[in-house]
Amino acid sequence: MSLPISKIPFLNKRVKFPVTPHIPGGLATPSQLRKLAEMAEKYGGTLKIVGSSITIMGLNLVDGEKALAEFGAKPESFISKSVRPVNMCPGKPHCPMAQQESTLLGLKLDGEFFGQEAPSKIRIGVSGCPNCCAEVFVKDIGLYGTAKGYTIAVGGNSGRKAQIALVVADGVPGEEVSSIIHRILSYFRESGQPKERLGQTINRLGWEEFKAIVIPEQYRK
C-alpha cells in the first residue's frame, strides 16, 4: 500500500489509531523489536501482537507518521481492496514437518504482491507441509508443500460468508507459483464484482472455467 496514513479516509478522522509496520512474514530482528518498544515508549503507545506483526496502539496521526518513518517500514494494508501481507509458517529448516521452503517462498510472494490492488481483499497463505499451519484453506489463495511441490487451493475466506478453499493444482514447483498467482489475480481483476471475494467470483462463473483459464494443464486438479 502506497498511501500515507494521513490519506487513508477512515483513519484521518480518528484521534487515536493503531500503527502497524509491515514486517514480512513476522520475521523481526532483535533490533527491530527493541525499536518498536522504544517508539511505543516515545509516543505513549502500547504494543499488541497481531497475526504476524506488532501494532503500536493509541498514537495520534502525527506521531503515527513519525513512528513509521523512524522504523523505516511500510504500514500494513488498511485498504480493503488489496493484497494483504502473506501469512507463512516457519518451514525449512526450522520445522521438521516441512516438505518445502515455505518461508523463502512466502517472503518472495509478499515482496511481489503485497499492497497490489484487487476487486476485494486478497489473503495468501503458504505452509511447508499438509498440516497447513498458515491456515491455507481459509485464504483466498493458499499453498502447502508436499514432496512433489506445492498444492494450491483457492477461494477460501474466514469472513462473514466463510468458505473453504478448493484444491485446483498440485505438484507445482516453487519457481512457478508466482506466475500462477499472477494469473489468478488477473482473472479476479477482470471478472470480480464490487465487494465480491475471489471464491464468490469463481462460484458465480464456474470452477471448471476458472481452472481452464488460470491453471496450467499439467498441474490442474
Backbone bond lengths (Angstrom), bond angles and torsions (degrees), N, CA, C in turn:
res aa  C-N    CA-C-N  psi(-1)  N-CA   C-N-CA  omega(-1)  CA-C   N-CA-C  phi
1 M - - - 1.454 - - 1.509 109.39 -
2 S 1.357 117.65 130.05 1.452 120.94 -174.89 1.528 112.98 -99.87
3 L 1.326 118.65 -12.95 1.460 120.61 -178.90 1.518 111.48 -67.56
4 P 1.350 118.56 134.66 1.470 119.36 169.52 1.515 109.35 -70.19
5 I 1.318 115.94 158.41 1.465 120.23 -176.71 1.523 111.73 -55.41
6 S 1.318 116.80 -39.36 1.461 120.41 -175.75 1.525 112.93 -66.00
7 K 1.339 117.52 -15.48 1.456 120.83 -179.31 1.528 112.54 -98.41
8 I 1.324 117.33 -1.00 1.456 120.30 178.92 1.523 108.39 -83.23
9 P 1.352 118.07 114.28 1.463 121.16 -167.92 1.521 115.57 -52.16
10 F 1.329 118.42 -48.07 1.455 118.46 -173.59 1.525 112.65 -79.81
11 L 1.349 117.05 -13.44 1.462 118.98 178.16 1.526 112.85 -89.16
12 N 1.347 116.58 -33.32 1.454 117.05 -173.94 1.524 113.12 -73.18
13 K 1.331 117.42 -1.49 1.457 121.23 175.55 1.526 111.76 -97.72
14 R 1.316 116.63 -5.95 1.459 120.08 -177.49 1.526 111.71 -90.02
15 V 1.324 115.45 147.22 1.456 120.56 174.46 1.527 109.35 -78.19
16 K 1.325 116.78 -41.89 1.459 122.32 178.07 1.520 109.36 -127.65
17 F 1.314 116.59 148.28 1.454 118.98 177.33 1.529 109.51 -159.39
18 P 1.333 117.26 162.11 1.469 119.66 -179.91 1.526 111.94 -80.96
19 V 1.299 116.67 140.55 1.460 123.22 175.08 1.519 108.22 -110.51
20 T 1.326 116.32 120.31 1.458 121.07 -176.26 1.519 110.65 -124.28
21 P 1.322 118.90 100.27 1.467 120.03 175.88 1.530 110.50 -64.11
22 H 1.312 115.31 143.00 1.464 119.38 177.14 1.517 108.99 -77.92
23 I 1.339 116.13 115.03 1.463 122.80 177.83 1.526 106.79 -116.58
24 P 1.341 118.21 96.36 1.462 120.38 -174.18 1.523 112.82 -51.77
25 G 1.329 114.15 125.16 1.454 120.00 177.87 1.511 114.45 70.21
26 G 1.327 117.84 2.46 1.458 120.22 -175.68 1.522 112.88 69.23
27 L 1.333 116.60 18.30 1.468 121.24 -176.80 1.528 109.33 -89.78
28 A 1.303 116.32 89.51 1.460 121.93 -176.99 1.525 110.81 -101.74
29 T 1.321 115.81 143.46 1.461 121.00 174.44 1.533 109.09 -84.29
30 P 1.338 118.20 159.29 1.461 119.86 173.94 1.531 112.18 -54.21
31 S 1.333 116.49 -37.56 1.455 120.27 179.27 1.524 111.55 -63.14
32 Q 1.338 116.92 -41.05 1.464 120.54 178.45 1.528 111.17 -64.87
33 L 1.320 116.76 -40.34 1.467 119.53 179.30 1.523 110.94 -64.89
34 R 1.319 116.46 -40.99 1.469 119.44 176.91 1.529 110.38 -62.89
35 K 1.338 116.35 -40.04 1.460 120.72 -179.85 1.525 110.95 -63.88
36 L 1.321 117.24 -41.39 1.462 120.56 177.46 1.520 111.26 -61.44
37 A 1.329 115.82 -43.39 1.465 119.84 178.80 1.523 110.82 -63.21
38 E 1.339 116.57 -41.02 1.466 120.51 179.21 1.528 111.13 -63.17
39 M 1.348 117.04 -40.96 1.459 119.74 -179.37 1.517 111.16 -67.97
40 A 1.330 116.72 -38.99 1.462 119.73 177.77 1.525 110.64 -60.99
41 E 1.322 116.26 -43.12 1.463 119.94 178.17 1.530 111.42 -66.78
42 K 1.318 116.84 -41.78 1.458 122.07 -177.02 1.519 112.22 -62.52
43 Y 1.347 116.18 -42.09 1.463 119.94 -174.52 1.535 113.13 -104.19
44 G 1.318 116.97 9.78 1.457 120.33 174.80 1.506 115.03 72.39
45 G 1.321 116.64 32.31 1.456 120.48 179.39 1.511 111.87 -102.85
46 T 1.339 115.01 174.14 1.459 121.69 173.90 1.517 108.68 -120.44
47 L 1.328 117.07 156.10 1.457 121.80 -176.52 1.528 111.05 -102.74
48 K 1.335 114.99 140.28 1.463 120.65 175.42 1.518 108.46 -138.02
49 I 1.329 116.34 128.78 1.464 121.09 175.73 1.521 107.95 -78.30
50 V 1.341 115.77 122.14 1.462 121.70 -176.72 1.521 108.22 -129.00
51 G 1.338 116.96 110.24 1.457 119.72 179.50 1.519 110.89 57.27
52 S 1.329 116.24 -120.70 1.462 120.25 -178.42 1.525 111.44 -104.82
53 S 1.329 117.17 25.39 1.448 119.81 177.70 1.526 109.55 -142.69
54 I 1.326 116.19 -177.73 1.458 122.79 178.82 1.518 108.06 -130.04
55 T 1.327 116.15 126.66 1.454 122.19 -177.88 1.526 110.37 -100.57
56 I 1.336 115.91 137.30 1.464 121.34 170.14 1.527 106.36 -96.29
57 M 1.321 116.50 114.49 1.451 121.20 -173.85 1.525 111.19 -99.12
58 G 1.346 115.09 148.22 1.453 120.59 171.65 1.513 115.97 89.95
59 L 1.342 118.53 15.21 1.464 120.72 179.81 1.528 110.49 -89.48
60 N 1.345 115.87 153.60 1.453 118.36 172.22 1.528 109.18 -87.42
61 L 1.326 115.87 173.78 1.461 120.85 -172.46 1.520 112.58 -59.65
62 V 1.328 116.75 -47.12 1.458 120.74 -177.32 1.528 110.87 -63.84
63 D 1.333 116.22 -46.61 1.462 119.81 -179.35 1.521 111.21 -66.96
64 G 1.321 116.73 -33.38 1.464 119.87 177.59 1.512 112.14 -62.51
65 E 1.339 116.42 -43.65 1.465 120.60 176.89 1.528 110.82 -62.25
66 K 1.329 116.08 -42.14 1.468 120.11 179.89 1.528 111.05 -63.80
67 A 1.327 116.31 -42.95 1.467 120.32 -177.68 1.522 111.40 -62.81
68 L 1.333 116.83 -43.37 1.465 119.73 178.96 1.526 110.76 -64.03
69 A 1.328 116.31 -40.45 1.467 119.70 179.38 1.523 110.50 -64.05
70 E 1.319 116.81 -40.87 1.467 120.44 -179.64 1.522 111.55 -67.45
71 F 1.324 115.50 -36.65 1.463 118.88 -179.59 1.527 111.28 -75.06
72 G 1.338 116.43 -25.58 1.458 120.65 177.63 1.516 113.43 74.95
73 A 1.348 115.72 38.02 1.467 119.72 -179.36 1.512 110.51 -133.07
74 K 1.337 115.16 155.56 1.455 120.04 170.74 1.522 108.38 -69.81
75 P 1.334 117.09 154.91 1.465 118.06 170.97 1.518 109.64 -77.06
76 E 1.326 117.09 155.25 1.452 119.53 170.94 1.520 108.50 -60.84
77 S 1.341 116.18 160.55 1.454 120.20 -176.25 1.521 110.76 -75.49
78 F 1.353 116.59 116.37 1.449 121.44 174.62 1.533 110.86 -94.08
79 I 1.322 116.32 -12.96 1.461 120.10 -177.84 1.514 108.54 -83.97
80 S 1.339 116.79 125.37 1.463 120.32 -173.00 1.523 112.08 -65.64
81 K 1.323 117.84 -33.01 1.464 120.44 -174.89 1.523 110.52 -90.20
82 S 1.325 115.57 67.76 1.457 120.39 -178.68 1.521 110.21 -160.82
83 V 1.325 115.34 167.18 1.456 121.40 174.71 1.523 108.19 -79.08
84 R 1.322 115.98 123.36 1.460 121.56 -179.12 1.531 110.51 -82.49
85 P 1.334 118.51 171.89 1.470 120.32 178.80 1.523 111.75 -56.38
86 V 1.314 115.92 140.55 1.469 120.64 -180.00 1.521 109.28 -74.94
87 N 1.330 115.56 127.78 1.465 121.80 176.90 1.524 108.64 -89.48
88 M 1.318 117.39 135.00 1.474 119.81 -177.03 1.518 110.80 -146.06
89 C 1.310 116.36 148.83 1.460 121.35 175.52 1.536 108.85 -86.81
90 P 1.341 118.78 170.91 1.470 119.80 -179.38 1.524 113.94 -61.86
91 G 1.353 117.67 -38.59 1.458 120.17 178.56 1.516 113.65 63.32
92 K 1.337 115.76 -162.67 1.461 120.93 177.58 1.517 109.96 -68.93
93 P 1.324 119.26 146.49 1.459 129.22 -4.61 1.527 112.16 -92.72
94 H 1.323 117.64 11.87 1.462 121.36 -169.96 1.529 113.50 -83.42
95 C 1.319 117.61 -25.64 1.466 120.76 -177.89 1.523 110.19 -115.58
96 P 1.346 118.36 126.27 1.462 120.62 -178.54 1.521 113.33 -67.89
97 M 1.336 117.77 -17.70 1.461 120.86 179.81 1.527 112.64 -83.54
98 A 1.319 117.51 -17.69 1.463 121.41 -172.65 1.522 111.98 -63.21
99 Q 1.323 115.19 135.98 1.463 121.59 176.30 1.527 112.29 -110.01
100 Q 1.344 115.94 -11.44 1.461 120.73 176.46 1.533 108.59 -141.27
101 E 1.320 116.07 163.43 1.466 121.13 -177.80 1.528 109.25 -86.43
102 S 1.306 115.14 78.03 1.462 121.34 -173.29 1.529 112.88 -66.45
103 T 1.326 117.77 -33.05 1.467 119.08 -179.21 1.521 110.93 -67.79
104 L 1.325 117.43 -45.46 1.464 119.74 178.97 1.520 110.88 -60.75
105 L 1.339 117.00 -43.80 1.463 120.04 179.24 1.524 110.00 -67.13
106 G 1.333 116.88 -43.56 1.458 120.13 -179.25 1.519 112.15 -59.85
107 L 1.330 117.63 -42.50 1.457 120.97 178.73 1.526 111.06 -65.35
108 K 1.319 116.69 -38.81 1.467 120.36 177.47 1.531 110.35 -62.23
109 L 1.322 116.31 -46.17 1.457 120.35 -178.93 1.525 111.29 -66.61
110 D 1.333 116.86 -38.16 1.459 120.28 177.95 1.531 110.37 -62.12
111 G 1.318 115.90 -45.06 1.456 119.69 179.70 1.515 112.74 -63.82
112 E 1.312 115.90 -30.77 1.467 120.46 -176.39 1.528 113.15 -85.93
113 F 1.336 117.14 -37.85 1.464 119.31 -169.10 1.525 115.31 -113.19
114 F 1.324 118.92 -19.68 1.459 120.59 -175.55 1.529 111.46 -55.28
115 G 1.340 116.01 129.07 1.454 121.49 176.89 1.508 115.31 86.45
116 Q 1.353 118.79 -7.30 1.459 119.96 177.96 1.522 110.49 -64.36
117 E 1.315 116.09 144.69 1.457 121.01 -179.86 1.519 110.81 -73.33
118 A 1.335 114.79 149.39 1.464 122.47 178.33 1.532 107.23 -153.12
119 P 1.336 118.66 165.48 1.462 120.43 179.04 1.525 113.39 -61.19
120 S 1.323 116.88 -26.43 1.458 122.65 177.77 1.523 106.68 -151.97
121 K 1.321 117.14 178.96 1.466 119.42 179.22 1.525 110.21 -61.74
122 I 1.306 115.41 146.78 1.462 122.39 175.73 1.520 107.84 -127.63
123 R 1.318 115.72 121.65 1.463 121.26 175.97 1.526 108.31 -110.61
124 I 1.327 114.82 133.60 1.470 121.88 -178.95 1.519 108.79 -120.43
125 G 1.331 116.75 135.54 1.451 121.55 177.27 1.519 110.87 -129.01
126 V 1.330 116.62 141.19 1.468 121.62 -179.68 1.524 108.86 -129.51
127 S 1.328 116.61 121.31 1.458 122.43 177.03 1.525 109.80 -117.46
128 G 1.328 115.44 146.42 1.459 120.23 -177.39 1.509 114.51 -82.00
129 C 1.356 117.62 -10.27 1.467 120.77 -179.37 1.525 109.15 -152.65
130 P 1.346 117.62 172.51 1.468 120.60 -177.83 1.524 114.98 -67.13
131 N 1.347 119.24 -5.97 1.459 119.56 174.50 1.531 111.90 -67.27
132 C 1.320 116.19 -20.23 1.475 122.55 171.59 1.525 113.50 55.25
133 C 1.330 116.43 50.81 1.471 120.13 179.35 1.525 112.74 -63.55
134 A 1.328 118.29 -19.73 1.466 121.41 177.10 1.528 111.82 -86.61
135 E 1.341 116.19 12.68 1.472 122.50 175.02 1.531 111.71 54.82
136 V 1.329 115.15 49.46 1.464 119.67 -172.58 1.525 113.41 -66.83
137 F 1.335 118.11 -22.25 1.466 119.29 -176.99 1.525 113.54 -83.60
138 V 1.334 117.57 -1.37 1.461 119.59 170.30 1.535 109.85 -118.54
139 K 1.327 116.28 25.29 1.451 122.61 173.76 1.530 109.46 -107.27
140 D 1.326 116.30 153.96 1.462 119.66 175.20 1.527 110.19 -61.24
141 I 1.334 115.44 -39.48 1.467 121.51 175.69 1.522 107.13 -132.84
142 G 1.319 116.98 117.95 1.452 121.44 -178.22 1.514 111.45 -125.67
143 L 1.329 116.09 143.44 1.462 121.15 179.00 1.517 109.89 -133.80
144 Y 1.332 116.39 140.69 1.456 119.20 170.64 1.520 109.73 -137.31
145 G 1.336 114.43 147.30 1.449 120.48 -174.58 1.510 113.88 -85.46
146 T 1.323 115.86 143.64 1.459 123.79 170.24 1.519 107.00 -132.79
147 A 1.317 116.04 177.22 1.461 119.36 179.20 1.526 111.44 -62.68
148 K 1.345 117.49 -24.97 1.465 122.12 -177.28 1.528 113.19 -87.49
149 G 1.322 117.34 -13.49 1.461 120.12 -174.84 1.516 109.15 138.64
150 Y 1.318 116.80 -146.20 1.461 120.86 -178.97 1.525 112.18 -106.19
151 T 1.322 114.62 139.09 1.459 121.56 169.36 1.526 107.04 -95.94
152 I 1.333 116.59 135.34 1.463 121.38 -177.85 1.525 109.70 -113.78
153 A 1.327 115.37 128.57 1.467 121.99 174.88 1.521 107.95 -120.66
154 V 1.311 117.40 141.78 1.463 120.24 -178.58 1.527 110.57 -132.37
155 G 1.330 114.69 159.92 1.455 120.58 171.37 1.504 116.22 93.70
156 G 1.331 118.14 5.21 1.461 119.41 -179.26 1.515 112.20 -84.11
157 N 1.323 115.94 158.08 1.450 121.25 167.75 1.515 108.78 -165.75
158 S 1.323 116.42 155.84 1.466 121.14 -177.61 1.522 111.13 -113.74
159 G 1.327 116.31 24.03 1.458 120.91 -178.02 1.524 112.88 -83.34
160 R 1.334 115.04 -157.65 1.464 120.28 -176.62 1.521 112.08 -62.69
161 K 1.329 116.70 -31.25 1.464 121.57 175.99 1.532 107.37 -111.06
162 A 1.325 115.35 69.39 1.465 121.29 -173.70 1.525 111.32 -60.69
163 Q 1.326 114.68 146.31 1.459 120.67 -179.10 1.526 108.83 -150.78
164 I 1.324 116.02 139.22 1.463 121.43 177.00 1.522 108.74 -86.38
165 A 1.331 115.87 133.98 1.459 120.66 178.21 1.531 110.91 -66.16
166 L 1.321 115.94 152.16 1.458 122.05 176.63 1.528 109.82 -110.41
167 V 1.315 115.71 139.87 1.466 120.96 178.18 1.523 109.32 -70.58
168 V 1.328 115.73 127.52 1.466 120.16 -178.89 1.530 112.02 -119.96
169 A 1.341 117.48 -12.41 1.466 119.82 -178.80 1.513 109.44 -156.52
170 D 1.331 116.62 151.53 1.461 119.76 171.95 1.517 110.20 -146.97
171 G 1.340 114.95 166.78 1.454 120.58 -177.69 1.519 113.51 67.31
172 V 1.348 117.24 26.54 1.465 120.49 -177.64 1.530 109.70 -84.18
173 P 1.330 119.24 123.25 1.462 120.74 177.08 1.531 110.08 -63.24
174 G 1.328 116.13 147.03 1.453 120.17 -178.75 1.512 113.59 -54.62
175 E 1.331 116.94 -36.41 1.460 120.01 -176.74 1.533 113.06 -72.23
176 E 1.338 117.52 -11.11 1.460 120.13 179.35 1.524 113.12 -104.37
177 V 1.313 117.18 -3.35 1.465 120.57 -178.60 1.523 111.44 -62.99
178 S 1.335 116.96 -44.40 1.457 120.81 -176.68 1.523 112.27 -57.90
179 S 1.323 117.12 -43.85 1.468 119.79 -178.01 1.520 111.13 -65.13
180 I 1.342 117.39 -35.02 1.468 119.98 178.23 1.526 110.12 -69.23
181 I 1.325 117.21 -39.51 1.465 118.94 177.36 1.525 110.58 -64.47
182 H 1.320 117.15 -37.70 1.464 120.13 174.15 1.529 110.11 -55.99
183 R 1.319 116.69 -44.57 1.466 120.87 -178.76 1.528 111.23 -66.14
184 I 1.343 115.81 -39.64 1.464 119.83 178.27 1.523 110.57 -62.32
185 L 1.326 116.72 -46.20 1.460 120.34 -179.11 1.524 111.49 -66.51
186 S 1.329 117.85 -37.89 1.467 120.66 177.07 1.525 110.46 -62.50
187 Y 1.325 116.15 -42.86 1.476 120.78 176.92 1.525 110.13 -59.45
188 F 1.324 116.68 -45.73 1.466 121.15 -177.81 1.528 110.82 -64.71
189 R 1.329 116.98 -42.12 1.463 119.64 179.89 1.531 111.51 -65.08
190 E 1.308 116.74 -34.88 1.468 120.35 -179.30 1.530 112.41 -78.92
191 S 1.341 117.45 -30.59 1.467 120.28 -169.70 1.522 114.66 -114.52
192 G 1.336 118.44 -19.20 1.456 120.92 -175.56 1.515 113.13 -70.59
193 Q 1.311 116.37 145.03 1.454 122.74 176.28 1.527 109.84 -103.63
194 P 1.354 117.94 161.26 1.462 120.46 -179.61 1.528 112.63 -53.69
195 K 1.328 115.95 136.58 1.465 124.64 178.44 1.524 113.62 66.12
196 E 1.318 117.75 13.44 1.464 122.10 -179.06 1.522 109.37 -100.62
197 R 1.330 116.92 126.03 1.458 120.44 174.70 1.528 109.27 -77.16
198 L 1.323 116.01 163.70 1.460 121.12 -176.33 1.524 111.80 -54.72
199 G 1.340 117.12 -46.33 1.461 120.04 -178.86 1.516 112.63 -61.87
200 Q 1.322 117.45 -34.62 1.465 121.02 178.44 1.521 110.88 -69.27
201 T 1.335 116.12 -36.90 1.464 119.60 176.21 1.524 110.54 -62.42
202 I 1.339 116.21 -45.53 1.471 119.38 -178.84 1.526 110.17 -67.61
203 N 1.329 118.28 -39.09 1.464 120.41 176.39 1.527 111.00 -56.75
204 R 1.309 115.87 -40.98 1.468 121.17 -176.42 1.525 111.66 -70.81
205 L 1.344 116.75 -40.06 1.464 120.17 -173.42 1.524 113.90 -96.47
206 G 1.331 117.16 -18.12 1.457 119.96 176.58 1.513 113.24 110.59
207 W 1.322 115.38 131.47 1.464 120.93 -176.58 1.521 112.61 -72.05
208 E 1.307 117.11 -37.24 1.465 118.47 -179.91 1.521 110.65 -66.46
209 E 1.320 116.68 -38.25 1.464 120.07 177.16 1.527 110.51 -64.93
210 F 1.336 116.16 -43.05 1.469 120.36 178.14 1.524 110.42 -57.71
211 K 1.326 117.14 -49.79 1.463 120.28 -177.57 1.525 111.45 -63.62
212 A 1.326 116.70 -39.14 1.462 120.25 -179.63 1.528 111.28 -64.42
213 I 1.336 116.91 -34.75 1.461 121.55 -178.20 1.523 111.66 -80.43
214 V 1.329 116.63 -38.98 1.468 121.24 -165.07 1.529 114.41 -104.14
215 I 1.320 117.63 -40.64 1.472 121.08 -169.44 1.521 110.68 -94.62
216 P 1.341 119.44 123.33 1.465 120.99 176.02 1.531 111.12 -54.96
217 E 1.288 116.36 139.01 1.467 121.09 -171.66 1.525 113.44 -56.83
218 Q 1.331 117.86 -36.08 1.463 120.24 -175.46 1.525 112.66 -68.24
219 Y 1.346 117.80 -17.38 1.465 120.95 179.75 1.525 112.70 -109.58
220 R 1.310 117.47 -5.10 1.463 122.10 -169.88 1.521 112.12 -68.33
221 K 1.340 115.52 138.12 1.466 121.79 176.41 1.529 109.49 -107.91
